């Protein structure tokens, strides 16, 4: 199968995964996830592992593969553990033609790859629709794992079996991007390279080392938690019926799923939004538009006392500027409350004022809109 045909298979798999479910929610839930997708696996190394490596005895052979991923958070929004299983080299025809009478089971047999990894996100996952990340780990690639010929005989380094190993240990390094539809579903694409390390301890001197790379994409979904069962409501006697009168339907409570949003900071004694503040507010707006049940309390802070009218006016003016920014970008005005507070903020010595950020802060606190009616 040619490289062009492999790329077509990968593009088709990603296209099928794109129309995922869409519903209002926070961008990503911090819980376990499962992923399924397709990729393009490439072998970089000698054609015949028993011959000297060189320009003639070298190839980059690509094949499609399917993978399964499972992940869970280690720390909220930043570090995740995940495990990957990859099956590739389904058609060994091209590899057998390349190797001929030589020896290289990584080209002539089906391949199975297992890899535990640590993933670090470059932004907070719950606050970003598009989430870049990097990862590394340790894994192994085994050729012909499930055939009857090699059953019970996995050729590991230093096992004493003649010829090149059928299992290669490797160190992966990669990067990717995840695009969320809601808190549960997202699609992702990533690229990685694997340095095979068998030959750090060479058990067979006539064997040549090789490496591999992987480009893949797929669909990621969360593992649903079992919902809590609420206790049965207390018995309420039915209301007296009046002819010609229909009682109003009971109000259905709305639920806000947002827990926190970005705070912003103004320059000292100024009321102008900085570029960094606009970026933080844009992230808040994306989350708020996905959660129409959430209202927000905007609170401006300054240092002073309740009798300090100038400080209170500055705090109120900053909060109004933030509220106006929300309204101009699609957040309804009836979901916004504006408040101002003054207080005494103590700056640590030697910090050059960094400890006084609280007196320049405007906080956005989400709450359930149904609380306005209580």
C-alpha positions in Angstrom: 0.0 0.0 0.0 1.4 3.4 -1.0 2.0 6.4 1.3 -0.7 8.3 -0.6 -3.2 5.6 0.1 -2.2 5.5 3.8 -2.8 9.3 4.2 -6.2 8.9 2.6 -7.2 6.3 5.1 -6.1 8.5 8.0 -7.9 11.6 6.6 -11.1 9.5 6.2 -10.9 8.2 9.8 -10.6 11.7 11.2 -13.4 13.0 8.9 -15.8 10.3 10.2 -14.9 11.2 13.9 -15.6 14.9 13.5 -19.4 15.1 13.7 -19.5 14.3 17.4 -22.3 15.0 19.8 -22.7 18.7 20.7 -24.3 20.0 23.9 -23.7 22.8 26.4 -21.2 22.0 29.1 -17.8 23.0 30.4 -15.0 22.3 27.9 -13.5 19.2 29.5 -14.4 17.2 32.6 -11.5 16.1 34.8 -12.3 12.4 34.8 -11.3 9.3 32.9 -11.6 9.2 29.1 -11.3 6.6 26.4 -10.2 7.3 22.8 -10.3 5.4 19.5 -8.7 6.4 16.2 -6.4 5.7 13.3 -2.9 6.6 12.5 0.1 6.3 10.1 3.0 4.3 11.6 6.4 4.7 10.0 9.5 2.4 10.4 12.9 4.1 10.1 15.8 1.7 9.9 17.6 -1.1 8.1 15.8 -3.4 5.7 17.8 -6.4 6.9 18.6 -6.2 10.6 21.5 -8.7 10.2 23.3 -6.6 7.5 25.3 -3.4 8.1 23.2 -0.3 8.1 23.8 2.1 5.2 22.1 4.0 2.3 21.3 0.8 0.5 20.2 -1.0 3.6 17.8 1.6 4.9 14.0 2.3 4.4 11.1 4.4 5.7 8.1 2.2 5.5 4.6 3.5 6.4 1.5 1.5 7.3 -1.9 2.5 8.7 -2.8 1.4 12.2 -5.6 1.6 14.8 -5.2 2.6 18.4 -7.0 2.6 21.7 -6.2 5.1 24.5 -7.3 5.3 28.1 -6.5 8.3 30.4 -7.2 9.8 33.8 -6.1 13.0 35.5 -3.1 13.1 37.8 -3.5 16.8 38.7 -6.5 18.8 37.7 -6.2 20.4 34.3 -2.5 19.9 33.8 -1.1 16.3 34.0 -2.7 13.1 32.8 -1.7 9.4 32.7 -2.7 7.5 29.6 -2.0 4.1 28.1 -1.9 3.4 24.4 -2.4 0.1 22.4 -1.6 0.3 18.7 -2.1 -2.4 16.1 -0.4 -1.8 12.7 1.3 -3.4 9.7 -1.8 -5.4 8.9 -0.7 -6.0 5.3 2.9 -7.3 5.3 3.2 -7.7 1.5 5.3 -4.6 0.9 7.6 -5.4 3.9 8.2 -9.0 2.7 9.1 -7.7 -0.8 11.6 -5.3 0.7 13.3 -7.8 3.0 13.3 -10.7 0.6 15.6 -13.4 2.1 16.8 -11.1 4.9 15.6 -10.9 8.5 13.4 -8.1 9.8 10.2 -9.1 11.6 9.3 -5.4 12.2 8.7 -5.2 8.4 7.4 -8.7 7.7 5.0 -9.3 10.7 2.0 -7.7 12.3 3.0 -5.2 15.0 1.6 -4.6 18.5 2.7 -1.5 20.5 2.0 -0.9 24.2 2.9 2.5 25.7 2.2 4.1 29.1 2.6 7.9 28.9 2.5 11.1 30.9 0.7 14.0 29.2 1.2 17.7 30.1 -1.3 20.2 28.8 -0.1 23.7 27.8 -3.3 25.4 28.9 -6.0 24.6 31.5 -8.2 22.0 29.9 -11.5 23.1 31.4 -11.0 26.7 30.1 -9.9 26.1 26.5 -11.8 24.7 23.5 -8.4 24.1 21.7 -5.9 22.4 24.0 -2.3 21.8 22.9 -0.3 19.2 24.9 3.0 17.3 24.9 3.7 13.8 26.2 6.5 11.2 26.8 6.7 7.8 28.4 8.2 4.3 27.9 6.9 1.5 25.7 7.5 -1.6 23.6 6.8 -2.7 20.0 6.4 -6.5 19.5 6.3 -8.3 16.1 4.1 -11.3 15.5 2.8 -11.4 19.1 -0.3 -13.5 18.6 0.7 -16.1 15.9 0.9 -19.7 16.7 4.5 -19.9 15.4 5.8 -17.6 18.1 3.3 -18.4 20.9 5.2 -18.6 24.2 8.3 -17.2 22.7 8.6 -13.4 23.0 12.2 -12.6 21.9 13.3 -10.0 24.5 16.8 -8.4 24.7 19.3 -10.7 26.4 17.0 -13.7 26.2 19.6 -15.8 24.4 17.5 -16.5 21.3 19.7 -16.0 18.2 18.9 -13.3 15.7 17.5 -9.8 16.1 14.9 -9.3 18.9 11.2 -9.2 17.9 10.5 -6.8 20.8 11.9 -3.3 20.7 11.8 -1.0 23.8 11.4 2.7 23.0 11.2 6.2 24.4 8.4 8.3 22.8 8.2 12.1 22.5 5.3 13.9 20.9 2.9 16.8 20.8 -0.8 17.2 19.8 -3.9 19.3 20.0 -7.4 18.4 21.4 -10.5 20.3 20.2 -13.5 20.0 22.6 -17.2 19.9 21.6 -18.2 19.9 25.3 -17.1 18.5 28.6 -17.3 14.9 27.4 -16.5 14.7 23.7 -13.5 16.0 21.7 -11.4 15.2 18.7 -7.6 15.3 18.6 -4.5 14.9 16.4 -0.9 14.3 17.3 2.5 13.4 16.0 5.3 11.6 17.9 8.7 10.0 17.4 10.1 6.9 19.2 13.8 6.2 19.9 14.3 2.4 20.2 16.7 1.7 23.0 17.4 -2.1 22.7 20.9 -1.5 21.6 21.9 0.5 24.6 22.6 -3.0 25.9 23.5 -4.9 22.7 22.7 -8.6 23.2 23.3 -9.4 19.5 26.2 -7.4 18.0 25.2 -8.1 14.4 21.8 -6.4 14.8 21.1 -2.8 13.8 18.9 -0.4 15.7 15.8 1.3 14.2 13.3 4.0 15.3 9.7 4.8 14.4 7.2 7.7 14.2 3.4 8.0 14.4 0.8 10.5 13.1 -2.7 9.8 14.4 -6.1 11.3 15.2 -9.3 10.2 16.8 -12.3 10.7 19.0 -12.1 11.1 22.8 -15.1 10.5 25.1 -15.5 10.5 28.9 -16.5 7.6 31.1 -19.9 8.6 32.5 -20.2 8.5 36.3 -23.2 6.8 37.8 -25.6 9.6 38.7 -26.5 10.1 42.3 -30.0 9.0 43.2 -31.9 11.7 45.0 -34.1 10.7 48.0 -37.8 10.6 47.2 -39.5 14.0 47.8 -41.8 14.4 50.8 -45.5 13.8 50.1 -47.3 17.0 49.3 -51.1 16.9 49.3 -52.6 17.8 45.9 -54.0 21.4 45.7 -57.7 22.1 45.7 -59.1 22.0 42.2 -61.0 25.1 41.1 -63.2 24.7 38.0 -61.7 26.6 35.0 -58.4 27.2 36.7 -55.1 25.5 35.6 -52.4 25.8 38.2 -48.9 26.9 36.9 -46.4 24.2 36.1 -43.7 23.8 38.7 -40.4 25.6 38.0 -37.7 23.3 36.8 -34.4 24.2 38.4 -31.5 25.1 36.1 -28.0 23.9 36.8 -24.8 25.9 36.2 -21.8 23.6 35.6 -19.1 26.3 35.7 -17.1 26.3 38.9 -14.7 29.3 38.3 -13.7 31.7 35.6 -10.6 33.8 34.9 -10.0 37.0 37.0 -8.3 39.9 35.3 -6.0 42.7 36.6 -5.9 46.4 35.6 -2.7 48.5 35.7 -2.3 50.5 38.9 -4.8 53.4 39.0 -6.0 52.7 35.4 -9.2 51.5 33.9 -8.0 50.2 30.5 -8.2 46.5 29.5 -4.8 45.1 28.7 -4.3 42.5 25.9 -3.8 39.7 28.5 -7.1 40.7 30.2 -8.9 40.6 26.8 -7.6 37.0 26.2 -8.7 35.9 29.6 -12.2 37.5 29.1 -12.5 35.8 25.7 -11.9 32.4 27.4 -14.6 33.2 29.9 -17.1 34.2 27.1 -16.6 30.9 25.3 -17.4 29.0 28.5 -20.4 31.3 29.3 -21.9 30.9 25.8 -21.7 27.1 26.2 -23.5 27.4 29.6 -26.7 29.5 29.2 -27.8 28.5 32.7 -24.9 30.4 34.3 -25.1 34.0 35.4 -22.1 36.0 36.6 -21.3 38.4 39.4 -18.6 40.9 38.4 -16.7 42.4 41.4 -14.1 45.1 41.1 -11.6 45.6 43.9 -9.5 48.5 45.1 -7.5 49.3 48.2 -9.1 51.8 50.6 -11.9 52.2 53.1 -15.7 52.3 52.6 -15.5 56.1 53.0 -13.0 56.4 50.2 -15.3 57.5 47.4 -12.6 57.7 44.7 -11.4 54.1 45.3 -15.0 52.8 45.3 -15.7 54.7 42.0 -12.6 53.2 40.4 -13.5 49.7 41.4 -17.0 50.2 40.1 -15.8 51.7 36.8 -13.4 48.7 36.2 -16.3 46.3 36.9 -18.6 48.2 34.4 -15.9 48.0 31.7 -15.6 44.2 32.1 -19.5 43.9 32.1 -19.6 46.0 28.9 -17.0 43.8 27.3 -19.2 40.7 28.1 -22.3 42.4 26.7 -20.5 43.4 23.5 -19.5 39.8 22.9 -22.8 38.1 23.2 -23.4 37.6 27.0 -27.0 38.8 27.7 -27.2 41.8 30.1 -29.8 40.1 32.3 -27.2 37.5 33.3 -24.7 40.1 34.6 -24.5 41.6 38.1 -21.9 44.4 38.8 -20.5 45.1 42.3 -17.5 46.9 43.8 -15.6 46.4 47.0 -12.8 48.3 48.7 -10.4 46.7 51.3 -7.0 46.8 52.9 -4.4 44.8 50.9 -0.9 44.4 52.4 2.0 44.2 49.9 4.9 41.9 50.9 8.2 43.7 51.2 10.6 43.3 48.3 7.9 42.1 45.8 7.8 45.4 43.9 4.1 45.6 44.3 3.3 42.1 43.0 1.5 41.3 46.2 -1.0 44.1 45.5 -2.6 42.5 42.5 -5.7 41.9 44.6 -6.4 45.7 44.6 -6.3 45.8 40.8 -8.5 42.7 40.3 -11.9 42.3 38.7 -13.3 38.8 39.4 -16.0 37.0 37.4 -17.9 34.6 39.7 -20.3 32.2 38.0 -23.6 31.1 39.7 -26.8 29.4 38.7 -29.3 31.8 37.2 -32.1 30.2 39.2 -30.6 31.8 42.4 -31.8 35.2 41.3 -35.4 34.2 42.0 -34.8 33.1 45.6 
